[in-house]
Amino acid sequence: MNCLSCVNASPLDSSYDRTQQLSVYDNEGYSAQFGLVKKNRGDLSPCPVADVAQMNFTQMHERLRVELLRRIERGTVSVSLLARQTGFGKSHLSNFLHNRGQLSLEAMDRMLAAQHLAAADLLPATCNSSQWRTHEESGAVPLVSHNAALFDPHIRPTAVQSMLHLPPKALNGLRSRATPARRAWQRFVAVRISPSDALPMDPLVLPEALAVIDRHYNSLIPYRPSRPNLCAVRDGAHLTLRYADYLSTRLVLRPLSIKFPVDLIELGPAASPGEYIAGRVVLIINEP
């Protein structure tokens, strides 16, 4: 990982719920002060949607259908799970998903609630690179779910669990190496690492650590010569942190701890390793 210069952030105003000294690891220990806003407030969105929201019922219905198909395709939900969550029959859901029937407004509300979606999430995102750069320069990084970090090009307001505030310009100057399609994604996101996911990378990654991911670096070419990249990798529908390498037709995921095995992901004939890499981990924040 790239060594970031960690300094004390500017004084925090009343909008912050807490700040504290945390250990920041980049193969060496550093100390940095950051602010974490726990609640998702409307004015903290890193990716505002359209200033004037315009979407009729038919458009909302279609966008919900497409979003559910996208989630089914990537393995985060199934028709059976949707049936259990909503109480709808599988045949009714199948007709809706295959555009052979429509949901009522009440049924759409139940579907949105079951998938933790809001109507605003179905609007097309209007983020642009200048907006992202503004947030990057201010050191504001959205803390999101693993699923959002893996699959969502633009982080929607309801997907932001809280905002991680790093020292201003802490993320400036990091080199990117991504495919053209990936460069259109919102660049930096943060995720929380569960105890079970942290163990293979102990002591670099401790339970409940925060990992900042650069989604504009999904290449296996080392950021620094002779040092492997620590990557956030998609393993099924799960995000995992590993040192990544490519061998033959397999993505090789190496843990830091020798107590855990090396994992292999078999790639399809038309797949590239970059499709499985959410990004390079540029910063790890372990609570003391």
KOLPASE-924623 format. One record per atom (N, C-alpha, C, CB): residue in one letter; x, y, z. Coordinates in steps of 0.02 Angstrom, whole numbers, padded with zeros to 5 digits, always signed. Each point is the difference from the previous one (the first is absolute). Glycine has a CB too. Example, Ala and Ser with C-alpha at 12.3 -4.5 7.8 and 13.67 -1.06 7.14 Angstrom:
% residues 2
A+00660-00284+00390 A-00045+00059+00000 A+00045+00060+00000 A-00095-00059+00062 S+00077+00112-00098 S+00042+00059+00003 S-00039+00055+00037 S+00059-00032-00108 
//
This chain:
% residues 288
M+00042-00059+00000 M-00042+00059+00000 M+00044+00062+00000 M-00091-00062+00060 N+00063+00115-00085 N+00037+00062-00001 N+00000+00033+00068 N-00029+00014-00120 C+00085+00012+00141 C+00005+00033+00065 C-00030+00069-00004 C+00104-00065+00027 L-00157+00076+00010 L-00032+00065+00000 L+00028+00043+00056 L-00104-00050-00049 S+00109+00114+00037 S+00022+00046+00051 S-00058+00015+00046 S+00087+00050-00077 C-00083-00071+00138 C-00056+00006+00047 C+00016+00055+00050 C-00030-00122-00014 V-00010+00173+00014 V+00010+00056+00046 V-00066+00012+00036 V+00090+00052-00073 N-00087-00010+00124 N-00062+00016+00035 N-00046+00038-00045 N+00061+00002+00108 A-00123-00023-00109 A-00050+00034-00041 A-00017+00067+00032 A-00046-00110-00040 S+00013+00152+00002 S-00020+00064+00026 S-00052-00010+00054 S+00024+00055-00110 P-00034-00005+00154 P-00048-00008+00055 P-00068-00020-00026 P+00063+00085+00066 L-00094-00129-00029 L-00064-00028-00021 L-00057+00042+00029 L+00051-00114-00007 D-00102+00126-00035 D-00056+00040+00023 D-00053-00045+00031 D+00024+00086-00088 S-00080-00056+00105 S-00052-00036+00037 S-00035-00053-00041 S-00015+00101+00067 S+00027-00104-00132 S-00033-00051-00041 S+00032-00068+00009 S-00030+00088-00082 Y+00088-00092+00115 Y+00033-00063+00011 Y-00024-00031+00065 Y+00100+00039-00066 D-00113-00103+00066 D-00021-00034+00060 D+00059-00020+00044 D-00099-00042-00062 R+00156+00027+00031 R+00057-00018+00041 R+00064+00006-00041 R-00071-00077+00070 T+00126+00087-00036 T+00067-00006-00030 T+00044-00034+00050 T-00014+00104-00072 Q+00064-00138+00049 Q+00047-00032+00046 Q+00063-00017-00038 Q-00094-00047+00070 Q+00147+00033-00032 Q+00063-00019-00030 Q-00003-00074-00019 Q+00062+00088+00067 L-00046-00103-00128 L-00002-00069-00024 L+00067-00019-00031 L-00123+00010-00021 S+00136-00075+00019 S+00061-00025-00031 S-00012-00009-00074 S+00034-00057+00106 V+00009+00086-00146 V-00006-00006-00072 V+00059-00041-00024 V-00061+00111-00010 Y+00046-00166-00026 Y+00053-00045-00021 Y+00010+00003-00075 Y-00026-00074+00096 D+00087+00080-00115 D+00021-00010-00070 D+00066-00037+00002 D-00060+00106-00041 N+00058-00165+00072 N+00058-00041+00015 N+00041+00030+00057 N+00003-00038-00119 E-00013+00102+00134 E+00030+00032+00058 E-00056+00035+00036 E+00113+00014-00057 G-00101+00004+00122 G-00053+00031+00039 G+00003+00076-00006 G+00002-00096+00078 Y-00060+00126-00084 Y-00007+00072+00000 Y-00061+00017+00042 Y+00054+00011-00114 S-00058+00051+00135 S-00056+00022+00039 S-00033+00058-00036 S+00054-00037+00106 A-00120+00034-00111 A-00037+00053-00034 A-00065+00012+00035 A+00053-00030-00109 Q-00075+00092+00109 Q-00064+00017+00029 Q-00051+00004-00056 Q+00054+00062+00096 F-00111-00094-00086 F-00051+00005-00050 F-00068+00006+00033 F+00070-00067-00080 G-00117+00091+00043 G-00068+00006+00026 G-00045-00049-00036 G+00019+00121+00027 L-00063-00153+00011 L-00047-00047-00029 L-00070+00021+00019 L+00085-00094+00005 V-00123+00114-00055 V-00069+00018+00012 V-00041-00063-00004 V+00017+00116-00047 K-00046-00137+00102 K-00032-00065+00003 K-00066-00002-00038 K+00053-00018+00110 K-00091+00072-00108 K-00066-00001-00031 K+00005+00021-00072 K-00053+00024+00110 N+00007-00050-00150 N-00004+00019-00070 N-00045+00061-00005 N+00018-00120-00039 R+00013+00178+00030 R-00039+00062-00005 R-00004+00020-00073 R+00036+00036+00115 G-00091-00003-00132 G-00011+00017-00069 G+00053+00043-00031 G-00118-00010+00024 D+00150+00054+00017 D+00049+00046-00028 D+00069-00030-00006 D-00065+00093+00047 L+00072-00158-00032 L+00066-00031-00003 L+00009-00043-00062 L+00002+00001+00124 S-00050-00001-00167 S+00004-00043-00057 S+00059+00019-00045 S-00123-00017+00005 P+00168-00032-00021 P+00055+00014-00045 P-00022+00000-00073 P+00077-00051+00083 C-00138+00031-00096 C-00022-00008-00069 C-00073+00021-00006 C+00083-00094-00017 P-00098+00159+00017 P-00069+00022-00002 P-00033-00021-00065 P+00029+00095+00073 V-00094-00110-00068 V-00037-00018-00059 V-00025+00063-00033 V-00033-00110+00050 A-00009+00101-00101 A-00021+00057-00040 A-00030+00055+00043 A-00021-00078-00095 D+00038+00141+00078 D-00026+00055+00038 D-00077+00003-00004 D+00106+00063-00022 V-00132-00079-00036 V-00072-00002-00009 V-00019-00071-00019 V-00005+00123-00037 A-00022-00159+00086 A-00015-00071-00010 A-00063-00006-00041 A+00056-00030+00108 Q-00052-00005-00163 Q-00058-00012-00043 Q-00002-00074-00018 Q+00005+00119-00046 M-00056-00153+00072 M-00007-00071-00014 M-00073-00018+00011 M+00121-00025+00034 N-00154+00001-00085 N-00069-00020+00008 N-00004-00073+00023 N-00035+00084-00089 F-00025-00108+00099 F-00009-00067+00027 F+00028-00053-00046 F-00102+00039+00059 T+00090-00032-00124 T+00024-00049-00048 T+00077-00003+00000 T-00102+00019-00071 Q+00134+00038+00074 Q+00074+00001+00002 Q+00026-00031+00065 Q-00001+00104-00071 M-00031-00088+00127 M+00021-00029+00064 M-00009-00076-00001 M-00032+00106+00059 H-00024-00129-00086 H-00013-00071-00005 H+00054-00036-00040 H-00123+00024+00007 E+00142+00004-00064 E+00051-00030-00043 E+00069+00002+00032 E-00067+00032-00099 R+00084+00023+00131 R+00066+00006+00032 R+00006-00048+00059 R+00007+00120-00037 L-00062-00130+00073 L+00001-00049+00054 L+00010-00070-00028 L-00076+00073+00069 R+00042-00090-00123 R+00007-00066-00031 R+00073-00011-00022 R-00120+00005-00039 V+00149+00044+00006 V+00069-00006-00024 V+00049-00006+00059 V-00030+00066-00103 E+00018-00028+00156 E+00044-00003+00059 E-00004-00069+00033 E-00015+00123+00017 L-00044-00151-00012 L-00007-00067+00030 L+00033-00053-00044 L-00107+00036+00054 L+00100-00031-00120 L+00034-00047-00044 L+00076+00006+00007 L-00096+00007-00080 R+00120+00054+00088 R+00072+00010+00010 R+00024-00033+00065 R-00007+00109-00064 R-00032-00103+00116 R+00018-00031+00064 R-00003-00076-00003 R-00043+00101+00059 I-00005-00127-00095 I-00005-00073-00009 I+00060-00026-00040 I-00126+00007+00005 E+00144+00030-00057 E+00056-00021-00042 E+00066-00001+00038 E-00059+00048-00098 R+00069-00002+00143 R+00063+00002+00037 R-00003-00043+00064 R+00021+00114-00046 G-00077-00147+00059 G-00004-00049+00053 G-00016+00027+00069 G+00078-00063-00065 T-00100+00125+00070 T-00014+00028+00066 T-00072-00011+00022 T+00087+00085-00022 V-00129-00108-00023 V-00070-00015+00017 V-00024-00053-00049 V-00021+00117+00047 S-00031-00152-00029 S-00030-00051-00044 S-00076+00009+00000 S+00096-00080+00023 V-00129+00048-00070 V-00073+00004-00002 V-00029-00030+00064 V+00002-00007-00127 S+00027-00047+00150 S-00024-00032+00062 S+00006+00047+00059 S+00032-00111-00045 L+00024+00146+00050 L+00009+00047+00055 L-00048+00059-00006 L+00120-00032+00007 L-00131+00057-00068 L-00048+00054-00009 L-00070-00022+00021 L+00070+00045-00094 A-00087-00108+00078 A-00066-00026+00018 A-00008-00002+00076 A-00002-00068-00105 R+00055+00047+00140 R-00003-00002+00073 R-00004+00069+00030 R+00064-00107-00001 Q-00026+00154-00028 Q+00002+00068+00027 Q-00066+00037-00009 Q+00122+00002-00023 T-00154-00014-00033 T-00060+00040-00017 T-00066-00037+00010 T+00072+00059-00082 G-00070-00125+00084 G-00061-00039+00004 G-00034-00012-00066 G-00013+00047+00112 F+00044-00026-00167 F-00027-00012-00066 F+00017-00070-00024 F+00009+00123-00026 G-00051-00151-00017 G+00014-00064-00029 G+00056+00004-00051 G-00118-00033+00019 K+00155-00022-00028 K+00055-00001-00047 K-00024+00013-00072 K+00061-00080+00075 S-00119+00053-00092 S-00025+00011-00067 S-00018+00073-00013 S-00044-00117+00000 H+00018+00150+00051 H-00016+00071-00006 H+00064+00041-00009 H-00102-00016+00072 L+00153-00001-00033 L+00064+00035-00006 L+00032-00014-00068 L+00016-00007+00124 S-00019-00055-00147 S+00029-00017-00065 S-00033+00039-00056 S+00026-00114+00043 N-00092+00121-00040 N-00035+00039-00052 N+00023+00073+00001 N-00099-00077+00010 F+00108+00103+00050 F+00024+00070+00005 F+00071+00006-00028 F-00074+00018+00101 L+00118-00062-00081 L+00070+00005-00020 L+00009-00010-00075 L+00033-00041+00113 H-00077+00001-00143 H+00004-00013-00072 H-00047+00045-00040 H+00031-00118+00025 N-00054+00171+00008 N-00040+00052-00033 N-00066-00028-00029 N+00106+00060-00027 R-00134-00109+00063 R-00064-00028-00022 R-00057+00022+00046 R+00061-00099-00048 G-00046+00139+00097 G-00050+00025+00046 G+00027+00060+00038 G-00049-00115+00011 Q+00005+00150+00022 Q+00019+00060+00036 Q-00016-00007+00074 Q-00019+00069-00103 L+00055-00031+00144 L-00013+00004+00071 L-00045+00060+00014 L+00110-00055+00027 S-00151+00049+00023 S-00039+00057+00023 S+00046+00047+00038 S-00106-00070+00006 L+00081+00129+00009 L+00040+00048+00037 L+00016-00027+00070 L-00053+00094-00064 E+00004-00127+00095 E+00011-00030+00066 E+00053-00055-00004 E-00118+00028+00033 A+00115-00068-00086 A+00048-00054-00008 A+00070+00028-00012 A-00090-00073-00047 M+00095+00128+00010 M+00065+00031-00011 M+00029+00026+00066 M-00034+00032-00116 D-00009-00004+00158 D+00023+00023+00066 D+00029-00057+00040 D-00086+00090-00002 R+00052-00148+00001 R+00025-00058+00037 R+00066-00024-00029 R-00118-00033+00027 M+00125+00035-00093 M+00061-00022-00032 M+00058+00047+00017 M-00067-00051-00093 L+00054+00116+00091 L+00052+00049+00017 L+00022-00009+00072 L-00048+00080-00083 A+00000-00089+00129 A+00017-00008+00070 A+00040-00064+00012 A-00103+00063+00031 A+00084-00117-00066 A+00035-00064+00009 A+00073+00004-00023 A-00109-00059-00015 Q+00122+00100-00036 Q+00067+00007-00027 Q+00037+00062+00026 Q-00040-00060-00101 H+00010+00092+00150 H+00030+00060+00031 H+00016+00053-00053 H+00048-00072+00091 L-00096+00083-00134 L+00006+00049-00053 L-00048+00057+00012 L+00036-00088-00081 A-00017+00147+00059 A-00045+00058-00001 A-00012+00019-00072 A+00042+00041+00112 A-00095-00002-00123 A-00015+00021-00069 A+00059+00037-00031 A-00121+00008+00030 A+00158+00030+00010 A+00057+00038-00026 A+00054-00046-00026 A-00025+00090+00080 D+00028-00152-00055 D+00051-00048-00023 D-00013-00023-00072 D+00016-00037+00117 L-00076+00047-00141 L-00017-00021-00068 L+00010+00056-00050 L-00082-00079+00048 L+00099+00138-00024 L+00016+00055-00045 L+00070-00009-00028 L-00077+00077+00063 P+00090-00056-00124 P+00068-00004-00027 P+00046+00048+00037 P-00044-00032-00112 A+00103+00007+00131 A+00048+00042+00035 A+00028+00052-00047 A+00029-00094+00078 T-00014+00154-00050 T+00026+00054-00042 T+00069+00023+00024 T-00117+00035-00025 C+00151-00079+00062 C+00067+00019+00024 C+00047+00010-00059 C-00019-00062+00108 N+00066+00107-00102 N+00051+00008-00050 N+00068+00004+00034 N-00080+00058-00077 S+00132-00061+00036 S+00068-00004+00027 S+00018+00060+00042 S+00031-00069-00097 S-00057+00128+00080 S+00017+00060+00039 S-00029-00005+00070 S+00003+00068-00106 Q-00064-00096+00112 Q-00029-00009+00066 Q+00041-00049+00041 Q-00113+00025-00046 W+00134-00080+00014 W+00040-00048+00037 W+00066+00030+00023 W-00052-00091-00067 R+00084+00131+00024 R+00064+00030+00019 R-00009+00047+00059 R+00039-00009-00118 T-00096+00043+00121 T-00013+00045+00057 T-00002-00039+00065 T-00064+00077-00075 H+00030-00134+00075 H-00003-00041+00060 H+00068-00031+00016 H-00120-00024-00025 E+00157+00004-00027 E+00066-00029+00012 E+00047+00052+00032 E-00017-00077-00098 E+00015+00138+00073 E+00043+00052+00027 E-00018+00018+00072 E+00014+00044-00116 S-00078-00050+00132 S-00020+00016+00069 S+00012-00059+00047 S-00086+00078-00046 G+00104-00136+00019 G+00013-00059+00041 G-00062-00038+00021 G+00099+00059+00040 A-00156-00045-00072 A-00062-00034+00018 A-00009-00063-00041 A-00052+00110+00030 V+00045-00167+00004 V-00008-00065-00033 V-00063-00033+00027 V+00126-00012-00016 P-00171-00011-00027 P-00061-00033+00025 P+00015-00070+00025 P-00067+00067-00080 L+00040-00083+00139 L+00004-00068+00026 L-00062-00037-00024 L+00066+00037+00103 V-00055-00092-00139 V-00054-00036-00033 V+00004-00074+00015 V-00002+00086-00092 S-00049-00122+00070 S+00000-00073+00007 S+00050-00031-00048 S-00120+00002+00037 H+00139-00064-00024 H+00044-00035-00046 H-00032-00007-00068 H+00050-00063+00096 N-00115+00052-00097 N-00035-00008-00063 N+00004+00064-00042 N-00076-00082+00054 A+00066+00139-00023 A+00004+00064-00037 A+00070+00012-00025 A-00093+00046+00070 A+00144-00062-00029 A+00069+00010-00022 A+00017-00043-00060 A+00031+00027+00118 L-00060-00087-00122 L+00014-00046-00055 L-00037+00017-00064 L+00020-00087+00085 F-00083+00109-00079 F-00043+00000-00059 F-00027+00068-00020 F-00028-00112+00032 D+00028+00161+00012 D-00034+00064-00016 D+00050+00051-00028 D-00084-00023+00091 P+00078+00041-00154 P+00045+00050-00029 P-00006+00068+00035 P-00008-00059-00109 H-00054+00078+00125 H-00012+00064+00034 H-00034-00015+00067 H-00009+00062-00111 I+00035-00034+00164 I-00026-00012+00066 I-00060+00046+00012 I+00114-00036+00043 R-00172+00005-00035 R-00061+00038+00009 R-00007+00022+00073 R-00054-00062-00095 P+00014+00114+00107 P-00006+00027+00069 P-00019-00052+00052 P-00032+00107-00051 T-00016-00151+00035 T-00023-00049+00050 T+00051-00056+00011 T-00116+00027-00032 A+00166-00032-00011 A+00051-00052+00009 A+00056+00023+00047 A-00026-00042-00114 V+00027+00106+00132 V+00053+00027+00043 V-00018-00013+00073 V+00028+00090-00086 Q+00011-00132+00119 Q-00012-00015+00071 Q+00024+00057+00044 Q+00011-00122-00025 S+00044+00152+00007 S+00029+00058+00035 S+00055+00027-00044 S-00029-00046+00115 M+00058+00102-00095 M+00054+00030-00038 M+00064-00003+00041 M-00080+00076-00060 L+00133-00100+00029 L+00066-00002+00030 L+00037+00062-00021 L+00002-00127+00001 H+00021+00167+00047 H+00034+00062-00016 H+00075-00007+00015 H-00104+00066+00027 L+00142-00070-00081 L+00073-00003+00004 L+00028+00071-00002 L+00002-00115-00055 P+00063+00123+00070 P+00030+00066-00009 P-00009+00025-00071 P+00084-00028+00089 P-00097+00092-00099 P-00010+00027-00068 P+00058-00018-00046 P-00067+00093+00049 K+00050-00112-00111 K+00048-00017-00052 K+00042-00062+00016 K+00004+00120-00028 A-00026-00160+00078 A+00037-00061+00017 A+00002-00050-00057 A-00032+00017+00118 L-00019-00014-00161 L-00004-00048-00055 L+00025+00029-00066 L-00097-00052+00057 N+00119+00113-00056 N+00025+00031-00062 N+00066-00032-00022 N-00055+00108+00033 G+00065-00111-00097 G+00064-00023-00027 G+00006-00075-00008 G+00048+00099+00051 L-00099-00137-00030 L+00004-00073-00010 L-00009-00017-00074 L-00045-00019+00117 R+00089-00023-00142 R-00004-00019-00070 R-00057-00050-00011 R+00124+00019-00012 S-00155-00014-00046 S-00053-00046-00017 S+00023-00046-00057 S-00088+00084+00037 R+00056-00141-00041 R+00013-00047-00056 R-00063-00043-00006 R+00128-00002+00020 A-00172+00025-00066 A-00065-00033-00006 A-00021-00003-00073 A-00032+00039+00115 T-00016-00082-00128 T-00030-00004-00067 T-00042+00063-00011 T-00001-00127+00003 P-00011+00145-00066 P-00041+00059-00014 P-00068-00001+00034 P+00058+00009-00109 A-00090-00067+00111 A-00066-00004+00032 A+00005+00014+00075 A-00036-00083-00087 R+00088+00058+00119 R+00008+00010+00072 R+00016+00072+00017 R+00038-00118+00009 R-00007+00155-00054 R+00016+00070+00014 R-00062+00043+00008 R+00106-00014-00063 A-00163-00011+00039 A-00062+00037+00008 A-00031-00010+00069 A-00019-00010-00123 W+00047-00036+00163 W-00027-00014+00066 W+00022+00053+00050 W+00000-00123-00026 Q-00040+00133+00077 Q+00022+00042+00056 Q+00061-00033+00031 Q-00119+00042+00023 R+00171-00003-00010 R+00065-00031+00011 R+00009-00031+00070 R+00044+00082-00080 F-00052-00044+00133 F+00018-00025+00067 F-00062-00018+00040 F+00103+00070-00003 V-00100-00128+00034 V-00051-00021+00048 V+00035-00032+00059 V-00088-00016-00091 A+00053+00011+00147 A+00027-00034+00059 A-00049-00055+00020 A+00061+00105+00039 V-00034-00160-00013 V-00041-00055+00025 V+00026-00020+00069 V-00025-00041-00118 R-00019+00011+00158 R+00020-00026+00065 R+00013-00075-00007 R-00068+00089+00061 I+00121-00112-00029 I+00021-00070-00006 I-00020-00038+00063 I+00097+00034-00074 S-00135-00088+00064 S-00024-00039+00056 S+00057-00040+00031 S-00114-00008-00054 P+00105-00016+00116 P+00053-00039+00032 P+00022-00061-00041 P-00045+00038+00109 S-00004-00075-00137 S+00018-00060-00039 S+00039+00017-00063 S-00102-00057+00045 D+00086+00114-00076 D+00036+00021-00061 D+00068+00029+00017 D-00109+00022-00055 A+00118+00003+00116 A+00063+00031+00019 A+00053-00051+00019 A-00064+00099+00038 L+00044-00157-00012 L+00048-00048+00027 L+00054-00021-00049 L-00091-00040+00072 P+00075+00026-00136 P+00053-00021-00046 P+00052+00054-00014 P-00081-00076-00052 M+00065+00140+00066 M+00046+00054-00012 M+00027+00030+00065 M-00060+00024-00106 D+00051-00058+00161 D+00026+00023+00065 D+00077-00004+00000 D-00107-00039+00059 P+00143+00089-00034 P-00022+00058+00038 P-00009+00064-00042 P+00057-00050+00096 L-00052+00044-00162 L-00008+00060-00041 L-00071+00026+00003 L+00090-00042-00076 V-00138-00005+00075 V-00071+00018+00004 V-00029-00031+00063 V-00010+00007-00127 L-00016+00034+00171 L-00029-00024+00063 L-00077+00001-00006 L+00100+00042+00065 P-00134-00079-00021 P-00074-00001-00002 P-00029+00070+00004 P+00002-00112+00052 E-00053+00123-00093 E-00036+00064-00004 E+00043+00056-00029 E-00068-00036+00098 A+00122+00020-00132 A+00041+00051-00033 A-00039+00031-00057 A+00105-00061+00032 L-00085+00122-00050 L-00027+00033-00059 L+00053-00002-00055 L-00073+00076+00071 A+00052-00097-00131 A+00046-00003-00057 A-00024+00048-00053 A+00028-00121+00025 V+00016+00166-00047 V-00016+00047-00054 V+00024-00031-00065 V+00010+00101+00078 I-00055-00106-00126 I+00014-00035-00063 I+00001+00050-00057 I-00055-00104+00043 D+00108+00100-00084 D+00006+00039-00062 D-00027-00042-00057 D+00101+00064+00044 R-00161-00049-00066 R-00032-00041-00052 R+00025+00018-00070 R-00100-00011+00073 H+00145+00059-00077 H+00031+00016-00065 H+00067-00036-00008 H-00056+00112+00001 Y+00069-00160+00043 Y+00061-00041-00007 Y-00022-00073+00007 Y+00077+00093+00046 N-00097-00124-00101 N-00020-00070+00001 N+00048-00043-00041 N-00119+00034+00015 S+00182-00013-00016 S+00052-00036-00036 S+00042-00040+00050 S+00003+00089-00090 L+00027-00144+00065 L+00045-00039+00041 L+00072+00024-00004 L-00075-00097-00016 I+00088+00146-00027 I+00068+00029-00004 I+00015+00034+00066 I-00009+00016-00125 P+00064-00034+00159 P+00014+00028+00066 P+00004+00077-00002 P+00062-00105+00028 Y-00093+00135+00021 Y+00003+00073+00007 Y+00072+00021+00015 Y-00120+00004+00040 R+00153-00045+00001 R+00071+00009+00015 R+00037-00061-00025 R-00025+00073+00101 P+00083-00064-00132 P+00037-00058-00026 P+00016-00050+00055 P+00049+00073-00088 S-00058-00137+00071 S+00018-00055+00045 S-00043-00004+00062 S+00115+00010-00043 R-00171+00026+00044 R-00046-00004+00058 R-00070-00014-00027 R+00071+00080+00069 P-00102-00134-00046 P-00067-00017-00026 P-00052+00051+00024 P+00032-00122-00001 N-00083+00129-00040 N-00055+00044+00019 N-00047-00037+00048 N+00008+00061-00110 L-00031-00025+00161 L-00054-00026+00042 L-00065+00021-00034 L+00070+00005+00108 C-00110-00053-00128 C-00059+00014-00040 C-00064-00019+00036 C+00069-00018-00102 A-00121+00054+00084 A-00068-00021+00019 A-00027-00040-00059 A-00020+00102+00076 V+00007-00165-00065 V-00015-00047-00055 V-00071-00028+00009 V+00123-00029-00012 R-00156+00020-00044 R-00066-00032+00001 R+00008-00076-00004 R-00051+00101-00055 D+00028-00133+00107 D+00001-00074+00002 D-00073-00022+00006 D+00117-00005+00055 G-00147-00012-00111 G-00073-00010-00002 G-00034+00068+00007 G+00011-00116+00050 A-00054+00122+00001 A-00031+00065+00014 A+00031+00032+00061 A-00107-00040-00051 H+00166+00016+00070 H+00032+00021+00062 H+00063+00040-00015 H-00046-00101+00060 L+00060+00151-00020 L+00062+00039-00007 L+00050-00025+00051 L-00064+00102-00042 T+00125-00114+00018 T+00053-00024+00044 T+00064+00039-00013 T-00052-00114+00005 L+00093+00125+00046 L+00064+00034-00007 L+00056-00051-00003 L-00044+00102+00061 R+00082-00101-00116 R+00055-00047-00009 R+00054+00032-00044 R-00079-00099+00014 Y+00139+00071-00009 Y+00052+00014-00049 Y-00018-00041-00062 Y+00090+00023+00089 A-00096+00009-00145 A-00026-00034-00060 A+00054-00009-00052 A-00113+00049+00022 D+00109-00105-00057 D+00045-00016-00055 D-00038-00040-00052 D+00101+00001+00078 Y-00072-00010-00136 Y-00033-00036-00054 Y+00046-00055-00025 Y-00066+00103-00034 L+00039-00164+00031 L+00039-00058-00022 L-00043-00042-00046 L+00067+00001+00107 S-00043-00007-00169 S-00037-00038-00050 S-00069+00031-00009 S+00064-00106+00028 T-00117+00069-00011 T-00068+00026-00006 T-00031+00013+00068 T-00013-00061-00109 R+00056+00068+00159 R-00026+00007+00069 R+00024+00065+00032 R-00002-00124+00010 L-00043+00153+00028 L+00018+00057+00043 L+00020-00029+00067 L-00080+00080-00060 V+00142-00065+00081 V+00028-00029+00062 V-00006+00051+00055 V+00080-00072-00066 L-00114+00053+00120 L-00011+00045+00057 L+00040-00026+00060 L-00116+00030-00043 R+00165+00009+00063 R+00046-00021+00053 R-00014+00038+00064 R+00088-00027-00086 P-00097-00009+00142 P-00008+00034+00065 P+00067+00021+00028 P-00104-00066+00021 L+00102+00107+00030 L+00062+00019+00035 L+00019-00053+00050 L-00028+00122-00015 S-00021-00150+00049 S+00012-00052+00050 S+00009-00068-00032 S-00067+00066+00083 I+00119-00102-00063 I+00013-00067-00028 I-00050-00051+00028 I+00121+00030-00012 K-00163-00010+00059 K-00050-00046+00028 K-00058-00010-00048 K+00033+00036+00115 F-00037+00005-00166 F-00057-00003-00046 F+00024-00020-00070 F-00061+00088+00067 P+00019-00124-00104 P+00021-00025-00066 P-00001+00054-00053 P-00043-00111+00032 V+00079+00098-00086 V-00003+00041-00060 V-00064-00019-00038 V+00128+00010-00007 D-00166+00040-00014 D-00062-00013-00037 D+00012+00011-00074 D-00068+00035+00100 L+00033-00074-00141 L+00005+00006-00072 L-00069+00013-00029 L+00099-00078-00002 I-00103+00126-00044 I-00062+00014-00036 I+00012-00016-00073 I-00034+00090+00082 E-00004-00138-00107 E+00006-00020-00070 E-00036+00051-00043 E+00007-00123+00031 L+00028+00151-00080 L-00029+00050-00044 L-00027-00032-00063 L+00078+00086+00046 G-00132-00059-00071 G-00027-00025-00063 G+00044+00018-00058 G-00114+00008+00047 P+00102-00038-00106 P+00043+00012-00058 P+00000+00073-00023 P-00022-00116-00034 A-00032+00152+00045 A-00003+00070-00022 A+00009+00049+00057 A-00076-00036-00092 A+00088+00011+00152 A+00006+00044+00059 A+00072+00024+00009 A-00096-00061+00054 S+00102+00119-00024 S+00066+00027+00017 S+00004+00009+00075 S+00009+00059-00112 P+00051-00061+00141 P+00006+00008+00073 P-00030+00065+00026 P+00103-00069-00007 G-00098+00123-00034 G-00026+00064+00022 G-00074+00001+00014 G+00090+00050-00064 E-00127-00097+00033 E-00072-00004+00012 E-00015-00023+00071 E-00017-00024-00121 Y+00064-00010+00153 Y-00010-00026+00067 Y+00030+00046+00054 Y-00001-00115-00049 I+00038+00165+00028 I+00034+00043+00048 I-00040+00064+00008 I+00112-00048-00031 A-00139+00059+00091 A-00037+00061+00014 A+00046+00060+00001 A-00084-00066+00065 G+00145+00055-00042 G+00049+00055+00002 G+00058-00016+00045 G-00092+00080-00023 R+00139-00034+00026 R+00059-00007+00043 R-00014+00033+00067 R+00077-00001-00101 V-00059-00033+00154 V-00008+00028+00067 V+00056+00050+00012 V-00056-00106+00042 V+00038+00168-00032 V+00050+00053+00008 V+00009+00020+00073 V-00028+00040-00113 L-00018-00059+00155 L+00004+00021+00071 L-00040-00048+00043 L+00014+00120-00034 I+00016-00141+00090 I-00034-00041+00049 I+00001+00037+00066 I+00033-00108-00060 I-00090+00113+00091 I-00006+00035+00064 I-00023-00050+00051 I-00027+00111-00055 N+00072-00128+00102 N-00016-00046+00053 N-00014+00038+00064 N+00070-00089-00054 E-00125+00074+00086 E-00014+00032+00064 E+00046-00030+00053 E-00122+00020-00032 P+00151+00022+00075 P+00047-00026+00050 P-00036-00041+00054 P+00074+00100-00020 
//
